[in-house]
Amino acid sequence: GQAVYLLRCVQCHGTAGAGDGPVAASLYPRPRDYTKGIFKFTSTAYGSKPRREDLIQTLIRGIAGTSMPAFRLLPKRDLEAVVDYVLVLSRRGELEFLLSSEAEAAEELEPETVAEYVDTVKSRWLEAGSLATQPLTPQPELTMERVAAGREAFLTKGCSKCHGEDGRGHTKDNIGRDIWGHATRAADLSSGMLRGGQEPMDIYRRILNGINGTPMPGFRGVLESEPDTIWNLVSYVLEVSGRRREETLRGVAEIPAGLLKPYIDAADSVEAGDQEE
């Protein structure tokens, strides 16, 4: 695992997995810092550790729109081995942080305290294996009627505050910092590059669980009592994802191309439409 890591990963993620490799400073978004034991794209609830399968899946498909490539052509034994090594780096980094914080507060570490923290870190990672988020209801047919209902939910449940009415993420509130201290923004959903995965269940989990270490919250507390709304939102995100690129290629783009776009709220859009009529 270490041999694969030093060959394939260290350039971006650094020797200790702190996201500080030789090329890291020139990349956006920055490579993941494993040493906090936090991973963004998981199948588990917000605040939980990833399952081993989550890390393997990330390696196989990469992360769209970032410098993280897909390693699907690596032999399975190499994938398994490098995940083992990443888990070592993550658990070690998390343990070191906990122990240093305790030492700073107590000025001395008892052997019993060290053993307790080792057990704490170990148990957090072990329990993640059984914590995969399952849908509250079976996946329905994702129809255009659900897309329309999903857009309504998108505009009324808080999604558009950061992602914007058109899903492009150019809003006044779309700026923040992640737990690693880096500037971060809500995704441009129309780009066709959903970093956490393109499958309906991937999107479902992002909505229900949120994204670890980022300002993206989970909506379980808001939507648990209306599970159909979650699937409606999934339908809408799938429909809007890639629309700008597809319509631009066809020459009928309704969403202008470009990285920057003035923020226009729904009221302004209505006024503009009235004036055109």
C-alpha positions in Angstrom: 0.0 0.0 0.0 2.8 2.4 0.9 4.6 1.6 -2.4 1.4 2.4 -4.4 0.8 5.5 -2.4 4.4 6.8 -2.9 4.1 6.2 -6.7 0.6 7.4 -7.3 -0.6 9.7 -4.5 2.2 11.4 -2.7 2.6 14.2 -5.3 -0.7 15.7 -4.3 -1.6 14.3 -0.8 1.9 14.5 0.7 4.0 12.0 2.6 1.9 11.9 5.7 -1.4 12.4 3.9 -1.9 16.0 5.0 -2.8 17.2 1.5 0.5 19.1 1.2 2.3 17.3 -1.6 4.7 19.2 -4.0 1.9 20.2 -6.4 -0.9 20.7 -3.8 -0.6 24.5 -3.6 -1.3 24.9 -7.3 -4.5 22.8 -7.3 -8.1 23.9 -6.7 -9.8 22.4 -4.9 -6.9 21.3 -2.7 -6.0 17.6 -2.3 -7.7 15.9 0.6 -5.9 16.1 4.0 -6.5 12.6 5.4 -5.0 13.4 8.8 -8.3 14.7 10.2 -10.0 11.4 9.5 -12.7 13.3 7.5 -13.8 12.4 3.9 -16.3 14.3 1.9 -18.1 11.8 -0.2 -19.3 8.9 1.8 -22.3 6.6 2.1 -22.6 7.2 5.8 -24.3 9.9 7.8 -22.8 13.3 8.3 -20.1 13.2 10.9 -19.5 9.5 10.5 -16.4 7.9 9.0 -16.5 6.5 5.5 -16.9 2.9 4.8 -13.9 1.1 3.2 -16.1 0.7 0.1 -16.5 4.5 -0.2 -12.7 5.0 -0.5 -12.4 2.3 -3.1 -15.3 3.8 -5.1 -13.6 7.2 -5.0 -10.4 5.6 -6.4 -12.2 3.8 -9.1 -14.2 6.7 -10.4 -12.1 9.7 -9.3 -13.7 13.1 -8.5 -15.1 15.0 -11.4 -14.0 18.6 -11.8 -10.9 18.1 -9.6 -7.4 16.9 -10.0 -8.3 13.5 -8.5 -8.1 11.1 -11.4 -9.8 7.7 -11.7 -7.6 4.7 -10.9 -10.0 2.1 -12.4 -7.2 0.5 -14.3 -5.1 -0.3 -11.2 -5.1 -4.0 -10.3 -7.5 -4.8 -7.5 -4.8 -5.8 -5.1 -3.2 -2.3 -5.5 -6.5 -0.6 -4.9 -7.1 -2.6 -1.8 -3.5 -2.1 -0.6 -3.5 1.7 -1.1 -6.8 2.0 0.7 -5.3 0.2 3.7 -2.4 2.7 3.7 -4.7 5.7 3.5 -6.7 4.3 6.4 -3.5 4.0 8.4 -2.6 7.6 7.6 -6.1 8.8 8.5 -6.3 6.9 11.8 -2.8 7.9 12.8 -3.4 11.6 12.0 -6.6 11.6 13.9 -5.0 9.9 16.9 -2.1 12.3 16.9 -4.5 15.3 16.9 -6.5 13.9 19.8 -3.4 13.1 21.8 -1.7 16.5 21.2 -4.9 18.3 22.2 -5.1 16.2 25.4 -1.4 16.8 26.1 -1.8 20.5 25.7 -4.7 20.6 28.1 -3.4 18.1 30.7 0.3 18.7 30.2 0.9 15.0 30.7 -0.4 11.9 29.1 -1.1 8.8 31.1 -0.8 5.4 29.3 -4.4 4.7 30.1 -5.4 7.9 28.3 -3.5 6.9 25.2 -5.1 3.5 25.2 -8.6 5.1 25.5 -8.0 7.3 22.6 -6.7 4.4 20.5 -9.9 2.5 21.2 -12.0 5.6 20.4 -10.4 6.1 17.0 -10.6 2.4 16.2 -14.3 2.1 17.2 -15.3 5.1 15.1 -13.8 3.5 12.0 -15.1 0.0 12.7 -18.7 1.1 13.2 -18.8 2.9 9.9 -18.9 -0.4 8.1 -22.5 -0.9 9.2 -23.7 2.7 8.8 -24.4 3.0 5.1 -27.4 5.3 4.6 -30.3 3.5 3.0 -33.2 5.4 1.2 -36.2 6.1 3.4 -38.4 4.8 0.6 -37.6 2.7 -2.6 -36.4 4.7 -5.6 -39.4 5.6 -7.8 -39.5 6.2 -11.5 -37.8 9.6 -11.9 -40.3 11.4 -14.2 -40.6 14.9 -15.5 -43.4 15.4 -13.0 -40.9 14.7 -10.2 -38.5 17.1 -11.9 -41.1 19.9 -11.7 -41.9 19.1 -8.1 -38.1 18.9 -7.3 -37.5 22.4 -8.7 -40.3 23.7 -6.5 -38.6 22.0 -3.5 -35.2 23.3 -4.6 -36.5 26.9 -4.5 -38.4 26.5 -1.2 -36.3 24.2 1.0 -33.1 26.2 1.1 -31.1 24.7 -1.8 -31.3 27.8 -4.0 -29.8 30.0 -1.3 -26.3 28.7 -2.1 -26.8 26.9 -5.5 -29.0 29.7 -7.0 -32.3 29.4 -8.8 -30.6 28.0 -11.9 -28.4 25.6 -9.9 -25.1 27.3 -11.0 -24.1 28.4 -7.5 -23.5 32.1 -8.4 -25.2 33.6 -5.3 -24.5 36.1 -2.7 -24.2 33.5 0.0 -22.1 30.9 -1.9 -18.8 31.3 -0.1 -17.4 29.7 2.9 -14.6 27.6 4.3 -14.3 23.9 4.8 -12.9 22.2 7.9 -9.4 22.2 6.3 -9.4 26.0 6.1 -9.8 26.3 2.4 -12.3 28.5 0.6 -15.2 26.5 -0.8 -18.4 27.1 -2.8 -21.6 25.2 -3.5 -21.5 23.1 -6.7 -22.5 24.3 -10.1 -25.1 21.6 -10.6 -25.5 22.5 -14.3 -21.9 21.7 -15.1 -22.4 17.9 -15.4 -19.7 17.3 -12.8 -21.3 16.0 -9.6 -18.2 15.3 -7.5 -19.9 12.9 -5.2 -21.2 10.7 -8.0 -23.8 10.8 -10.8 -26.1 8.0 -9.7 -29.5 8.7 -8.1 -28.4 7.1 -4.8 -25.2 9.2 -4.8 -27.3 12.4 -5.0 -29.8 11.1 -2.5 -27.1 10.6 0.1 -25.6 14.1 -0.6 -29.1 15.6 0.0 -29.9 13.5 3.1 -26.5 13.4 4.7 -24.8 16.6 3.5 -21.0 16.7 2.8 -18.6 16.1 5.6 -16.2 19.0 6.4 -18.1 21.5 4.3 -20.9 24.1 4.7 -23.3 21.7 2.8 -25.7 20.5 5.5 -27.8 17.3 5.5 -31.5 17.7 5.1 -32.6 14.6 7.0 -34.2 16.7 9.8 -36.1 18.8 7.2 -37.2 16.1 4.8 -37.4 12.9 6.7 -41.2 13.4 7.1 -41.6 13.9 3.3 -39.4 11.3 1.7 -40.9 11.8 -1.8 -39.5 15.3 -1.8 -36.0 13.8 -1.6 -36.5 11.8 -4.7 -38.1 14.8 -6.4 -34.9 16.8 -5.6 -32.8 13.9 -7.0 -34.9 14.1 -10.2 -34.3 17.8 -10.5 -30.6 17.6 -9.9 -30.2 14.9 -12.5 -32.2 16.9 -15.0 -30.3 20.1 -14.5 -26.9 18.4 -14.3 -25.2 18.8 -17.7 -28.0 20.8 -19.2 -25.8 23.9 -19.8 -23.3 21.8 -21.7 -25.8 19.8 -23.7 -27.8 22.9 -24.7 -24.7 24.8 -25.6 -23.6 22.0 -27.9 -27.1 22.0 -29.5 -27.0 25.8 -29.8 -30.1 26.3 -27.7 -28.5 27.1 -24.4 -31.0 28.6 -21.9 -28.2 28.9 -19.3 -25.4 31.2 -20.5 -21.9 29.7 -20.6 -19.2 31.2 -18.6 -17.7 30.9 -15.1 -19.1 34.2 -13.7 -22.7 35.4 -13.8 -24.5 38.1 -11.9 -26.8 36.8 -9.2 -30.4 37.3 -10.2 -33.1 36.4 -7.7 -36.6 35.1 -8.6 -38.3 38.5 -8.2 -35.9 40.1 -10.7 -36.5 37.3 -13.1 -40.2 37.8 -13.0 -39.9 41.6 -13.5 -37.6 41.0 -16.5 -40.1 38.6 -18.0 -43.0 41.1 -17.5 -41.1 43.8 -19.2 -40.3 41.6 -22.2 -44.0 40.8 -22.7 
